[in-house]
Amino acid sequence: MAMAACENNHQPKGTDSSASSESEEVRQELIQQFLEDIQTLQEMDDNFTNINTQTAEIFVAARKNDIKRAKTLFQQHLDFRKKYNLCRINPNDKDLQDELRSRRFYITRLGDKDHASVLLLTAHRYKKEENSIQTFLKSMIFQLDQILKDPRTRQSGVILLIDLTTVGITSGEKDFVRTILKVIQGNYPISVKKILAINCSLILRYAAKFYFEILNRKLRDRVVFVDNSSLKKFVPEDALPNELGGNSKFCYNIWLNKLTNSCHIYDVQKGFYYTRTSELKRQKSTGQAALNFQDLKDRTNDRDQLLEEYQEISKKSRWDEESKGTNFESSLKPCNRKKNRYQNILCLESSRVRLPKDIGDDNSNEDCSYIHANYVNGYSNGNAYIATQGPLPDTMTDFWKMIWAEKVNIIVMLARLYENGRVKCSQYWPNDGEILIYGKLTVEHESTTEKEHYVLHKLSIYCEESEGSLSTRCIYLFRFTSWPDFGIPPSASPLLKMIENINHLNRSVNSSVDDNTNSKEQPLPPIVIHCSAGVGRTGTYATVDICCQQFAKTRKVNIMETVCAIRSQRDAMIQTWQQYEFCYKAVLEFAEKNVSPTTNSLSEE
């Protein structure tokens, strides 16, 4: 039946539209047959699982409509993922994030219907004694999964570049390369157009052939040994990274940030390509390269360039009226409008925090899950922050529900209660010696420490459990007092010092919690940040914190890219170009204090 269907699928050129319709009908029949066969196998063998239509389409197309070969490929692929524990990939995993950003394997061009995707494997960056092959494969599979999701990219296939510069013939390096080649041969439904082995010396070229001996003849014929000068004969310059003499325009880091909110899952019930995700459709590539220390210094002094960047970000962030209803659906509900401090600052639906219904009393028909707050990713972990507005009198209970439900330990307040004669935030914390009750939650004031530029309140929060017992947690509220509304602090130093203290305290508090619960490498709970609207000063704080961490880790920073990323999760983050300029000044001040002026490298203190 499969072979007959394949023969019917080959139509001569010039046939009418009915032939195209018939071909599509045959294709759908093949996909349905594949699904039924997999279901039959699943009933006979627990190694098989239910899959969805998209998965079936991918595997059938990968074997040119040959159902038998498609099933074999699917079984091999499933076995491979299970062998290397690749069935559940969480992009927020720190080891995976580090591996993705190491660029040992990364995309230099995302394909379209006319061009293959270009993938670069830098073999010389892999050290067997330092790097986990399992984490590397997880990084590789995660990126290949994204390519396969788009019909245009999976149809165009991939070109694999293997940079063998300085690579020897040790068993570790050979095993590493061969393991990667096994992924693309017989274990993964992707079409490899060409394999380019780059910068392999003449002495090692013969030995390197053993890397590729595991490939079938068809793939071996697609292996070409090249150096940097001849590489551009096979791959255009705009698809190659700088290290290989190209000028790729593909913004890899932005692409990664966009995927951070996805949880790519191999699910027994929902199939291989089931993805739980908050689609951040507005995030767009800035096209800006990361800046090293000197570039950062030069850019900070170029105010015209900074203004131009901010205007470009603002253009990318505009919403059309047609999409507004979908992207801000909950904010625009009549029952929720009263919960918005400002009617022109709305809460993005895709990343909004949802209050659980099991905390506090819920006797109304209103949308009790709504609070004007969004998750925002940090530099190395997802949902590092919750950006929210200053609580209103009627939303303080919801605010504390969120604090409890999200296991928050630290709140950062960047506004005063009154500014310019107007109420900017309601006082949601108790004064010294006071106790405030919010539904089933009780908040008690423990102590106050006054610093030059901020006040630190230590609070205790108690939750009445269903059994009548009380659970408790310590909350630290940092109130920064030197930041005017819509403005900037007179100096970045106090803010940088407070950020340093907050991050240290967050790690310290949660480290002790992990020790008590015998848990390992638990992600830190989010830090709640708010000003009045929760976008201007809040966005500036998040940008400075993220970019300082980025510079400390990589010695480079991309502030424009960071602002675009956080705006895709919380609308209107950073409200003025002066706040945007302040981000550059603050990160530069951090860099100047942490970089040796003679070596232009991070100082070790």
TIPA-430820 format. One record per atom (N, C-alpha, C): x, y, z. Coordinates in steps of 0.1 Angstrom, whole numbers, plus 5000, padded with zeros to 4 digits. Layout:
XYZ...
//
This chain:
500849885000500050005000500950135000502050125008502850245009503550264995504050164989504750174976503850224965502550174965501650224955501350374957501250414970500950554972502150634968503350584969504550664965504450684950504150574943504050584928503050694923501950694930500850784927501350934930502250944939502651074943503551144933504151074923504951134913504151174901503851304900502951354890503851424879503551414866504251484856504051634857505051704852504951854852503851894843503252004846502252054837500852004840500651924850499251874853498451974859497151964859496252064865496252064880495452154886495352164900494852034907494051954899493451834905494551734909495651744901496851654904497451694917497551824919498151864932497251834944496051844942495051804952495151654955495251574945495451434946496651394954497751464950499051444957498951474972498351584975498151614989497351514997496351464990495451354996496251234999497151194989497951074991498951105003499451225004500451255015499751235028498451285029497751275042497451125045497151045035496850905037498150835042499350875037500550815042500850855057500550975060500751025074499850945083498550935079497550865087497950715089498550655078498950515079500150505088501050595088502150595097501750605112500750695114500250705128499550575133498850515124498150395127499150275130500250275122501250165124501950185137502250315140502950345153502050305165500750335163499850305174499750155176499750075165499749925166501049875173502149935169503449895175503449935190502850045193502750095207502049995216500949935210500249835218501049705220501949675211502749555211504049575219504549705219505949725225505849855232506249855245506249975253507250075249508250035240509250135236508650235226507450205221506850305212505850385220505550505215504650595221503750665212502650725217501750795208502550925203502250965190502851075185501751165178502151285175501151375168501351375153500451445146500551455132501751515127502251625133503451695129504651605129504751525140505851425141505851325129504651275127504451175116504851235103504451355100504751425088506251435086506951475097508451485096509151355093508751245099509451125097509051065083507851075079507451025066508151105055508251235056508951315046510451285046511051255058512451225059512851105051511951015049512250885042511450875029511150995024510551015010509250925009508450925019507150855018507150705019508350655023508450515025508150485039506950425042506450405055507350315063507850205057508650115065509950175069510650255061511850315064511550425075510450495073510050605083509850545097509250425098509050365111510450325117511350275109512650235113513450355119513350465111513950585116513350635129512050635130511450675142511850595154511950455152512350375163513850405167514750415157516150455160516250585167515450675163515450815169515050805184513950735186513450715200514450645209515050545204516150475211517250565215517650645205518850735207518450835218517250895217516950995227516850935241516350815242516350745255517750715260518650665251519950625255520750745262520550865256521350985261520451075269519251025274518451105283518051235276517551235264517251355257515751365254514951295262513451295260512851415266513451475276512851595282513951705283513751805275514851915275514252045280514752095291514352215297515352325293514952425285515952525281516452615293515752615304516152695316517152625324517552495321518552425328519852495327520552525338521752605338522852545329523052405331524152345323523852355308522552335304522252345290522452495285522052585294522252725290523752755288524552715297526052735295526552665283526052545280526552475268526052545255524852595255524252665243525152795241525452865251526252985249527752965247528152845249529652815247529952815232528852795224528952785209529952675205529952565212530652445207529852395195528552405195527652375184526552475183526452545172525452655171525152685157524052755155523452785142524052925137524652925125525153055120524153105109523253025104522253075096521052985097519853045099518652975099518052965085517852845080517452825066516052885063515752885050514452915045514152825033513152855025512852755015513852755004514752855003515852854993517252824998517452825011518752815017518752715028519752635029519952535040520352615052519952555064520552605077521952565078522752655084524252625085524552605100525152495103525452455117526952445118527452495129528952485131529252405144530052305142530652225153532052265155532452325166533852365169534452255177534952155171535452035178536552065188537352165185538552185193538152255207536852295208536352355221535852245230535752125226535352015234536451945241536451945254537451875262536751765270537151635267536451525273536451525288537551575294537651575309536851685315536451785307535751905313534251915309533951865297532551875291531851745291530551755293529651635293529151615279529351495274528751465261527251465261526651425272525251425273524651565272525351665279524851805279525051855265526151825259526451865245525351815235525051685236524051635228522651695230522351725243521151795246521051935239522252005239522252135232522052115217522752015211522651995197521151955193520551855200519251815197518251925199518452005209517452115212517452205200518652245194518652335183518152265170518452135168517852065157516352055157515852035170514452025171513752155166514352275169513752395165513752415150514852365143514852365129513752285123513452165129512452075123511052125125510852215135509552265137508952345125509852415118509452495107509552415094508452405086508452325074509552375064509752515064510652565054512152525057512452525070513852495074514152345073513152265076513352115075513452075060512752145051512752105037514052145031514652255035515952305029517152225035516952155046518052075051519152155058520252095061521352165068522752135061523652235063525052215060525752215073526552105075527252095088528752125086529152235093530552265093531252205106532352135104533052085115534452145115534652235125535952305126536952215133537952165126538952065131540252135134540252265135541452345138542052295151543252255151544052205163543552075168542652015162542051885167543051775163543351685173544251575170543451445167544151335170543451205167543351125180543251195191543051125204541751045203541550945211540350865212539150955216539451045225538351135230537751225219538651285212538251375201537551295190538151175187537551095176536151045180536050995193534750945197533651065198534151185201533251295202532651325188533551335178533051365164532151255159532551135161531751015156530451015163530351045175529051055182528051155175528651265172527851375165527351325152528251255145527951205131526851105132526751025143525750925144524350985146524351115151523051185152522451205139523251245129522751285116522551165107523151055110522950935102522050835109520850825104520050715109519350735122519650845129519050875142518251005143518251075132517551205133516951235119515751285119515051305106515351435099516651455096517051585090517951555078517751635067518551615055519851695056520951625055522351685055522751705040522851825036523251855022524751845020525551885030527051875028527651875042528851815043529651815056530951875052531351985058532552055054533552035066534651965064535651945075536652065073536752155082537552275080538852265088539952315080541252335086541852205092541752095085542351975089543751965082544751955089546151955083546351835074547251845065547551735056547951615063548751625074549151515082547951445088546951525093545851465100544651425091544751475078543651455069543351305067544351225065544151085063543551025076544051065088543451005100542051055102541751185098540451235100539451165092539851095082538851015074538150905082538950865093538350765102537150825110537150955111535951015117534750985110534850985096533650975088533350835082534150735087534050605081532650545085532050595096530750535101529650585092529850685083528750735075528550635063527250635058527050555047527650625034527750555023528450605012527850735007526550745008525850865003526350995010526450975024526851095032528351115031529151005030530651015028530951095016530151075005530451154993530151304994529451335005529151485007530151545017531151475021532151525030533251595021533551715024534551795017535551855027536851835024537851895033538252035027538152135036538352275031539152345041539752465037540352555047539552685046539952785054539152905055538952975041540052965033539953035020539052975010538852845011538052775001536652755007536452785019535152765026533952835019534352965015533253045009532753004995533452904990532952844977531652754980531552714992530452624996529352695004529852795012528852865021529153015019528053095017528253235015528753305028529353415026530053485037529053525048527853565044526853605054526253495062526653365059526253255067527353195076528553265075529753225083529953315095530453265106530753355117532153425115532353525123533653605122534853515123534753415131535953325134536353245121535453235112535753165099535753265087535953395090536153485080534853535074533653515081532353565075531853675083530653715080529953825087528453785089528153675095526853625097525953725104524753745099523853845105522853775114522953645115522053575124522353595138521353645146521553685160521253555169522253485171522153355178521653375192522153475199521753495213520253535214519853615205518353655205517553535203517953455193517253325190517153235202518253225210518253145222517253205232517353335234516453395244514953375241514653375228513253355224512853215228513753125228513352985231513352955246513953045254514053015268512752985275511653045270510453015277509752895272510352825263509752695258510152585267509352485269509752365276509552245266510652205259510552105248510451965254509351895252509151775260508851655251509451545254509051415248507951365258506751375254505651335263504951205259504751115268504250985264502850995258502051085262500751105257500651195245501451295245501251405234502251395223503351315224504251295213505451375213506351345204507651395203507751545203506851605195506951755193505951835201505551775212504651855221505551955228505152085227505952195233505052275242505352295255504652385263505452515262504852615258505552745256504652865257505252975261504553105261505153165248504353185238504853225225505153375226506453415225506853555226507053605212505953625204506053645190506653785187506653875197507154015193508654025193509353925199510753935200511453935186512154035183512854045170514354065171515054025161516454045161516854185160517754235169518254365168519354385158520054285154521054295144522354355150522354375163523554445169524454335175525754355173526754265179526954295193527354195201527754225215529054315216529054395226530154495227531254445237532454455234533554435243533754565252534754565260534854675270535054805262535954805253536254935246535054975237534354885231533254915223532054975232531954915244530954965253531255105257532555135260532955265264532655365253532955335240532755425229531255445227530455335228529055345225528355435236528755425249528155495259528455645257529555685251529855825249529155885237528555795229527855835216526355855219525955965224524555985228523555975216524056025204523256015192522955875188523955785190523755645187522755575197522955615209522055555219520555605217520355725213519055775210518455695198519255675188518855605176518455455180519255395188518955255193517655255200517455345209516155345217514955365208515055455198513955475189513755355181514755285177514555155170513855055178514255045191513554955200512054985201511755115202510355165204509555125192510155135180509455095167509154945168510054865172509854725172508754685182508554765192507654735203506154785201505854845190504554895189503554785185502354805191501354705189500254765179499754685170498654725162497354695170496354775167495054755175494454625173494754555161494154425159494654325168495954325171496554225180496454255195496054375198496054415212495154335220493954305215492954225223493454085226494254025218494853895220495953895230496953995228498153995236497954055250496854125252496554185265495154145270494754025266493353975268492853995282493653945292493153955306493154095311494154175307494254315312493054395307492454355296491354435290490054385294489954275302488654235307488054335317486754365315486154475324486454445339486454315343486554285357488054305362488954315353490354335357490854475355490154565348490654695345490954775358490054745368490254815381491554775388492154665384493354615390494554665383494454745372495554805365495754945371496954975376497155115381497055215370497555185358497455285347496855205335495855265329495055205319495855195305496955275304497755265292498955165294499155115305500155015308499454875310499554785300498854665301499854545303499254435307500054315311499954215300501154175294501154075283500653945288499753885279499053765283500053645283501053645273501853525272502753495284503153595291504053575302503553625316502253645316501753695329501753595340501853635352501853555364500353525367500053395370498653355373498653315387497653375395497553345409496853215410497253125419496552995421495253025429494352935427493052955433492952895447494052825451493952765464494552845476494952975472495453065483494453175485493953185497493053295500491553255496490653345499489253315496488953355482488153275476487753285462486253265461485453365463484053345463483353425451484153495443483553575432483653505419482953565409483053515396484053585387484853665393485853745386487053655382487853715374489153635370490053655382490053555391490853565403492353525401492653485389494053445386494853575382494153685379494853795373495553885383496753915380497554025387498454085376498654215378499354295368500854265370501354145365502754105368503154005357504454015353504953925342506253865347506453745342507753675344508753745334509953755338511053815330512253725332512853685321514053595322515353675326516253605333517453665336518553635326519753645330520853615321521053465319521053395330521353245329520253165333519153215337517953135341516653205338515653125334514353175331513553215343512653315341511853365352512653405364513753475361514553525372513853635380512953715373512253825379510753815377510053875386508653905383508554065384508254115372508054265371506554295373506254385382504854415385504754565389503454605389503154745393503154765408503254885413503054915427501654875431501454795441500154755445499154865448497954845444496854935447496154885460495354975467494654925479493954795477493254775466492454655463493254535458494554555455495354445450496454395459496554455471497554415480497454265485496254225486496054075490496553995478496254025466496753955454498253955454498854075457500354085457500953985466500453975478501053885488500753735485499553715478499353575473500453535464500753625455501853605445503153575452503453655461504753645468504853505475503753455481503753325487503853215477502953225466502853115457504153095449504853205446506053205438507353185446507153155459508253135469509253245469508853365467509653485467510353515480511553545480512253585492512653735492512753795480513253935479512254015470511954135476511154235468511954355467512054415455512754535452511754645448511754745456510754865454511654985449511355035437512155135432511455275431510255285437509455405438509155445452508855565455508355605468506855605468506255605480504855595481504155725475504855835476504355965470505456025463505156075450506156145442505456255435505956375436505356495430503856515434503656485447502256505452501256405448501656295442500756185437501156055444500055975446500255835451500855755440502055695443502655605433502555455437502355435449502255295454501655295468500755195470500155185484501155105493501155145506502055075515501454935518502154835513501654695515502354615526503354675532504154615543503754675556503954605567503554665580504754755585504354845593505354935600505954855612506954915618507654845630506554815640506554685644505654635655504254605650504054615637502654595631502554455625501354405624500954285617499854315608499954275595498854295586498354155581497054145579496454015575495854035561496153945552495653945538495053805536493753785538493153655536493753555546494353445540494953345548496453375551496953495547498353525548498453635559499453625567499753725577501253775575501353905575502753965573503154045585504254015591504754075603506054145601506254265606507454335605508454295616509754255611510754205620511754315624512354385613513354485616513454575604514154695606514354785595515854835596516554825585517954875584517954985574518455105578518455225569519955235564520055245550521255265543521155405537522255455531522255585525521255605514521155495506520355515494519155415494519055325504517955235504517655195518516455145520515955095533515654945531516154865541515854725541514954685552513754625548512854575558512954425558513054365570512954215571511554185576510854105569509454075572509253915573508253875580507853735581506453725575506253615567504953595561504553455566503253445570502753315575501553285567501453155564500253105556499552995564498253015565497352915572497052805563497652685566497452565558496052505561495652415552494352355553494152275566495252215571495152135584495152225596495252355594495252445606496652485610497652425604499052465608499452585600500552645605501152765598502452735592502652785580503952775573504452925573505752935573506353075574507553085565507853205561508953235552509453385556510753405554511353535556511353615543510953735543510953825531511853945534512653975524513454095525512954195515512554315520512054425511513154535510513654555498514654665496513954775489513954895496513255015491514355115487514655125473515655225468514955365468515655455474514955585476515555705468516455665459517155775451516855775437515655745433515355725419514055795416514055915409512855985405512055915394510755935395509855875385510155935371510255845361510655875347512055925346512755935357514155985356515155875359516355915363517455825366518155875379518755775386519555815398520655905394521155985403522256075401523556005398523655885403524855795401524455655401525255575393524855435392525455355404526455405411527155325421526155275432525255355438524355295448523555185443523055195431522155095425522954965423524154975418525054865415525354795428525654875439525954815452524754735457523554795456522354735461522054605453522254605440522054485431522954375436524254415438525254315443524754255456524254335466523854285479522654195477521654235468520454155466520754015460521654015450521953885444522753795454523553855462524353775472523353715482522453805487521453755497520553655491520053665479519153565472519853435471521153425468521853305467522053245481522353325490522653285504521353225510520253295509519053255516518553125510518653115497518152995490519052875491520352905493521352795495521052725508520752805519520452745532519152675531518152715523516852645521517152515515518052515504518352385497519052285506519952335515520652255525519652185534518652255538517652205548516752095541516552115528515652025521516351915513517651915514518551815507518251815492517851925487517751935472518951985466519151965453520452005446520052085434520852195433520752285422519352325418518552365428517252415426517352555420516452585410516552725405516152825415516752945415516453045425515053095422514253125433512953185431513053325425512053375418512153505412512253615422512953715418513053845426511853935420511053985429509954065425510454215425510254275413510754415411509454495408509354615414508254705410508654845413508154935405508155085408506755125410506255215401504855255401504055175391504455195378503855125367504454985365505754975370506354845368507054825355507454935348508054915335509255005333509255135338510355225336511555185344511455225357512555195366512755045368511654965367511754825368512554765357512254805344512954765333514454795333514654915338516054965339516854875349516254845360516954755370517254615364516254555357516454425352517554425341517554525333518554535322519954555328520054635338521454655344521854525350521054455357521354335364521754225354520954205344521254105333522554135326522754265322523954295314525154295322525154325335526354315344526754165345525754075346526053935347526553885334526053935323526553895310527953935308528254055312529654105310530654025319530254005331531053925341531353785335530453735328530553595323531353585310531053685301531553675287532553785283532553885291533354015288532854085276531554055273530854135263529454155268528754255261527454285265526654335254525354305254524454355243523154415250523254535252522154605260520954615251521054655239519954665230519154535229519854425227519254295226518554255239519154295250518554265263517254335265517154465261515954545263514854485254515254445242514254385233513654255239514554175245514154055251513154075263513454165272512654185283511354245279511354335269510154395264509154285258509754175253508854075248508153995259508554025271507853955282507054055291507454185291506754285299506754405290505654445286505554555276506054695282506654775273507054905277508254915287508954805289510054815298511054915293511555005303512355125300511555225292511155335299510155425293510755545286512055575289512655695283514055655278514555735269515855705264516955745274516555835283517555865294517755745303516655665305516855545313517655445305517455435292518255355283519755385284520055525283521355565284521955535298521155545308521655505322522055365323521355275315521755135315523255115310523555195299524955185294525955235304525555355311526455415320526755315332525655255337525755165348526655045345526354985333527154865329528554905327528855015321530255065319530955085333530255145342530855165355531155025362530254925360530554795365531754735358531754755345532954695338534254755342534254885344535454955347535954915361535054875370535554835383535954685383535554615373535854465372536754425361537354525354538254485343539554555345540554475343541954535344542254625333542554755335542854845324544054805315544954725320546054695312545854565303545054475309544854355301543454345294542554435298541254435293540554305296540854245307540254115311539654135325538754045329538154055342539254045353539154135363540054125374539654015383540553955390540253855400540453905414539353925420539453985434538853885444
//
